[in-house]
Amino acid sequence: MDDSVDAARAGARADTAAAVLTIDLGAVVSNWRQLALRAAPARCAAVVKADAYGLGAEPVVRALIGAGCREFFVALVDEGIWLRESLGADWPADARLHVLHGVLPGVEEECLAHDLIPVLNSPDQIQRWQTLARRQGRALPAAIQGDTGMARLGLTPTEVVHLTREPQRLEGIEPTLVMSHLASAEEPDNPLNALQLRRFLALRAHWPRALGCLANSSGIFLGSDYHFDLARPGAALYGVAPTVGQANPMRPVVRLQARLIQWREVVTGEAVGYNHTWRAGRTSRIATVSLGYADGYLRSASNRALLRLNGTAMPLVGRVSMDTVTADATDVAPECLVPGAAVDVIDEQQDINALAAQAGTNAYEILTSLGARYRREYITP
Ligand SMILES: Cc1ncc(COP(=O)(O)O)c(C=O)c1O
């Protein structure tokens, strides 16, 4: 009698997951501690927007709270509300949650009701928050963001000058942070870093009592000049390499295994997959594996990335489809080609950074694309 019959008789549910994503929260905590150590004496926050870069904001934030992190950033008011409601009474009284996009018209009350601190990015956001503070009859905390060279979010230098000439426009607002964002911090030699630093020093001088906050993950590695009072890393917490061309000091957080569905032999000259983008140069064994672009496995990895079975590399051949990929398993020992066998997709040998390079993107996009169909397993710290 095979095992599945045994399991069915015992009433146990068979393992139906087509792919398993393992998220190591101990590695997230260890990465945060490493970044905090590098940034010290500045404090270290955690950026947990986009569901903690796709890894699950609630478990990630719980783990980081356990490690002592007390400053968090999301992008959207909705993300902040969701996080506060998910954590409920477990949200520490001394922890702060900032919203990077600030307050769009009509969301101020919700922002305040959920104790979210907006990052004010424009004169109209400042005015909106001030109007709410007046209605409340008390000062309300907010971060102020200036644009130091990215032209994306934050007050322009001219707007900053206007604001400092008319300080009444900030009455009722208690600036907690003065912040800006670096555009190329992963490239240490890029002169933009020093230019943004100079501009940030000037910006910060306007609000000397607020905490200065500039460095993202890569910014922490640019040196102590960039640390100010609070560092704001996201990607490196989740294993993304902070500096281009240098060894990655962060611990890998994500592991992904999919399953072999079936395999077939193709003869020399036979083509594989949609639009026949690969043709066999020899008689080959082709493995079909249960993941695809519907799982966030990027189509641009077609004919480029590797899978691994029992430690043997299987290069992708043919196009990534919606639910399957095909790989050249000719070098895999035939006895390993068993339907249901675990196939390594993201592991220490081909981590998110390597996969990103193969797929022609960055590791941020690999992480935030990780699919909803994967069964997620968390390793607790
Ligand atoms: C304003 C801001 N601060 C901090 C971060 C975190 O950056 P990183 O993930 O590179 O550490 C981001 C991420 O995009 C951001 O937009």
The ligand as an SDF file (V2000), in Angstrom:
LIG
                    3D

 16 16  0  0  0  0  0  0  0  0999 V2000
   10.8080   56.7560    0.9360 C   0  0  0  0  0  0  0  0  0  0  0  0
   11.4170   55.4290    1.1150 C   0  0  0  0  0  0  0  0  0  0  0  0
   12.1930   55.2110    2.1840 N   0  0  0  0  0  0  0  0  0  0  0  0
   12.7960   54.0080    2.3970 C   0  0  0  0  0  0  0  0  0  0  0  0
   12.6180   52.9760    1.5180 C   0  0  0  0  0  0  0  0  0  0  0  0
   13.3380   51.6780    1.7490 C   0  0  0  0  0  0  0  0  0  0  0  0
   14.2910   51.5120    0.7630 O   0  0  0  0  0  0  0  0  0  0  0  0
   15.1050   50.1630    0.5960 P   0  0  0  0  0  0  0  0  0  0  0  0
   14.0860   49.1060    0.3650 O   0  0  0  0  0  0  0  0  0  0  0  0
   15.9700   50.3900   -0.5810 O   0  0  0  0  0  0  0  0  0  0  0  0
   15.8520   49.9550    1.8610 O   0  0  0  0  0  0  0  0  0  0  0  0
   11.8180   53.1500    0.3860 C   0  0  0  0  0  0  0  0  0  0  0  0
   11.6520   52.0440   -0.5680 C   0  0  0  0  0  0  0  0  0  0  0  0
   11.4060   52.1470   -1.7270 O   0  0  0  0  0  0  0  0  0  0  0  0
   11.1990   54.4060    0.1830 C   0  0  0  0  0  0  0  0  0  0  0  0
   10.4380   54.6330   -0.8950 O   0  0  0  0  0  0  0  0  0  0  0  0
  1  2  1  0
  2  3  1  0
  2 15  2  0
  3  4  2  0
  4  5  1  0
  5  6  1  0
  5 12  2  0
  6  7  1  0
  7  8  1  0
  8  9  2  0
  8 10  1  0
  8 11  1  0
 12 13  1  0
 12 15  1  0
 13 14  2  0
 15 16  1  0
M  END
$$$$
